[in-house]
Each structure stands twice: as structure tokens, then as C-alpha cells.
Amino acid sequence: MATSLGANTYNRQNWEDADFPILCQTCLGENPYIRMSKEKYGKECKICARPFTVFRWCPGTRMRFKKTEVCQTCSKMKNVCQTCLLDLEYGLPIQVRDTGLDIKDDVPKSDVNKEYYTQNAEREIGNSDGTRPVGLLGKAPSSSEMLLKLARTTPYYKRNRPHICSFWVKGECKRGEECPYRHEKPTDPDDPLADQNIKDRYYGINDPVADKLLKRASTMPRLDTPEDKTITTLYVGGMGDTISDAELRNHFYQFGEIRTTTIVQRQQCAFIQFATRQAAELAAEKSFNKLIINGRRLTVKWGRSQAARGKEAYQDGVSEMGIRLDPVPGLPGALPQPPALEEDTPTNYFNLDPGTSPNVMNISLPPPPGINPPPPGFGAPMFHMGSMGPPPPMGMRPPGHIHYPSQDPQRMGAHAARHGD
């Protein structure tokens, strides 16, 4: 320990005696009913080396037992969990948080300087209301764009799983399914994530998890502004069933006037159309990768132009609102392209015999129903193609004797009808 328990009266009088630990939601577990064991002055803090009250509990079924590692004074100085030493607000390592907030809090590491620094921090914590961090962290900006992009909004309970069974790795575990440890292949020993130190994480130096997150932040995608100035619509995805139209308007109205808000429940998305392009650009910049409503991280993208949206809708069978349209049964398929017209190709629209004279063509038209056919010797009306008005309809049959079934003299009842006349 830093000082002797019998010689230093100050340290003995200020040993920590807490009733409940400072924990994050992940370390606390998903079970709302937890039984904790409390050991007063059970261990010394791994940072300041002063005895503190140790809590031990099991965060859930098939999870390992966890306990507090640092005292509450060290936890409040950095605003971190007493067990995992991750930031309580963002769920990130201290090195990532300090880089995003652009602060550098150099905690002394020698015994005497560390004790003096801790006493001053305790005095500052006692004078504050306890709702905000102390030191340089309390004076830092409230948020950062990088931190909002990397922040973990939901608990990660896999971090509470048991350790890997060393006997199973050697092939000597005889417990089988009753073994409380994991029977999985261990990670590569050369992987930097396999070598983590609690002091390096607290001081924010040489933290492999922080290095991995910082590299991820440098390669995160950006939202490019479309060149079409008529686009003033933003796409919001991943909404779920709990986010309403009023909650969307409460967030986006601060950027400018909203023209329309359309929610597509089937696709769990929404379209926010602003009145001006400037308001849409501001909303996209402030909401991309950092929009959280009701604990859900939402996806924000630019909408598409009317021409591009309509073209893709016809090709993919998707409507303008993003709804997948089912094909209508019975509709004909796409028509084939007409053949290429050539100057030498004859324009025979009626499929006539090439030997027929183009000037005159006799077409016998049947009389209307109810009128007797003309006497023998009198032909049907003549149409002169080329000398009289427009040509007959294309559905007309080629020349020949055409009659309706009712005019057939051999039909049943035709003879009796003539005698009756």
C-alpha cells in the first residue's frame, strides 16, 4: 500500500465505506434483482492503493462473478465504472474519451503525489453536487462528434461471460456441460487485445481497445451532400415500432421549417422534407451517425431526386415511399422493340397480296343485322383505295363472301321463316 495503516491517521479515517457501487449497465447485468455481497475494506484500490468497500455479484445466468476493482474516489475523478473502467456516459475507454474531448488529465503515479492529488480530488468532489465530473473533465465540452459516433447506447452483456477453461484448451476438462467456464478456442496470444492492463486503461495510455476504436473512427463513412439542390429530404432508417411522428418533429424542427413528415411502418423508416436546402444540410450534418431517439440509434441519409427515385422504382419494383410492390398477375410482359425501319422495306400495313393493284381493291362488306342480303348480280359496295377517303379498318377480313351465321340459308329454321313470309 502507499502508506502504513498504523502511521497515517488521515488515510485510516478516510477509507471508503459505500452502500452501493458505481457501475455501468453492462456490468450490473440485465437481471433487475441482484444479490450482492459487501465486504467492508475488503481490498485496496488498484489505482490509489487505499482500502475500500468491495462488492461482488453475479450479473446473470451463465455469467461469471464480478467485483469492484477501484474505489469510488478514483471512479468519480474519471467518471468511469468501478469494474470495467469504461466511461459511464459513452461506454468508451478513457483514452478515446479524452481524445474526443481534447483533454489531457495527467494523474500522478508516484505514491506521495498520487496521495496529494487524491486528497484534492476528494475535496472538490465533496464541494460539488455529485451530478457532474470534477477536474478537467468537468470543464470539457459536453459532447464530441467522434464520441457520439462511437458511443455504445445498448449494454453489451457478452462481456460478462465466463473465462475460457484452461483444462479444455489442454484437452483435460472432465466436467463437460457442468463446467462453469467457456469451452471455446482462445484468442491469438499475439493479438494486442489479449494483453490488457487495468492501470493502462485508467491512465489512458497503451490501451489496445482504445487504439482499435480510434482507428475505426478515422475510417468511418461520411455523408456526402448531393449536388442536386432540389433535394431537401432526409431518410431516417432503423426506427422500429416505438418512434412516433411527434418525436421525429421534436428533433428535426430545431434545424428549420419542416414541410412534410412521412413514416413507412412496413420498412421502419421515415422521410423528413424541409422547406429549405440550408435546413436540410444542417440537419444532415448534426444528425448523421449521432441521432438517438428512445435509446435507438437511427440511420440518417440524404433522399434521392425525383428522377432517380422514379427510375429505380420502375426497375426494382419499389414505390417512392420505399415499399416493395408485388407484381400484378395477368399483365402482359414488356413489348419487344420494333424492327429497324429501312428505306427499302415495303410499307404493307394490311398484309395484302403483292400482286393486288394498289389503286382499286374490292371489299365485300356484310349488311347490318336485320337486313336481307342483296339480290344476285349485285355486288357489295366498292371502296377505291387511293381515290376515296381513308382506308377501311385493319381488322377487316380479306376479300371474299362474308356472312353472319344468322344469314346462312342452311341454318335451322331458315326454310320455315321463308315459307312464313
DATA-V331213 format. One record per backbone hydrogen bond with DSSP energy under -1.0 kcal/mol. NH is the residue of the N-H (numbers start at 1). CO is the residue of the C=O. Records with the same first field share a line. If there is no record, write none. Layout:
NH = CO / CO
This chain:
8 = 4
12 = 8
13 = 9
14 = 10
16 = 51
28 = 24
29 = 25
37 = 56
39 = 54
42 = 39
43 = 52
45 = 50
46 = 69
49 = 45
52 = 43
54 = 39
56 = 37
57 = 66
63 = 60
64 = 160
66 = 57
68 = 55
69 = 82
70 = 82
75 = 71
76 = 72
77 = 73
78 = 74
79 = 75
80 = 75
81 = 86
82 = 22
87 = 92
88 = 79
91 = 87
97 = 93
98 = 94
99 = 95
100 = 96
101 = 97
103 = 98
107 = 105
114 = 110
115 = 111
116 = 112
117 = 113
118 = 114
119 = 115
120 = 116
121 = 117
122 = 118
123 = 119
124 = 120
125 = 121
126 = 122
127 = 123
148 = 144
149 = 145
150 = 146
151 = 147
152 = 90
159 = 156
160 = 157
161 = 158
165 = 182
169 = 165
170 = 166
172 = 167
178 = 175
179 = 176
182 = 163
191 = 188
194 = 191
195 = 192
201 = 197
202 = 198
203 = 199
204 = 200
205 = 200
211 = 207
212 = 208
213 = 209
214 = 210
215 = 211
216 = 212
217 = 213
218 = 214
231 = 228
234 = 272
235 = 301
236 = 270
237 = 299
239 = 268
248 = 244
249 = 245
250 = 246
251 = 247
252 = 248
253 = 249
255 = 252
259 = 273
260 = 273
262 = 271
264 = 269
269 = 264
270 = 236
271 = 262
272 = 234
273 = 260
274 = 232
275 = 257
280 = 276
281 = 277
282 = 278
283 = 279
284 = 280
285 = 281
286 = 282
287 = 283
288 = 284
290 = 287
293 = 296
296 = 293
298 = 291
299 = 237
301 = 235
303 = 233
309 = 305
310 = 306
311 = 307
312 = 308
313 = 309
314 = 310
315 = 311
316 = 312
317 = 313
319 = 323
322 = 319
325 = 317
331 = 328
348 = 346
349 = 347
356 = 353
371 = 368
378 = 375
388 = 384
396 = 393
407 = 404
408 = 405
411 = 408
414 = 411
417 = 413
418 = 414
419 = 415
420 = 416
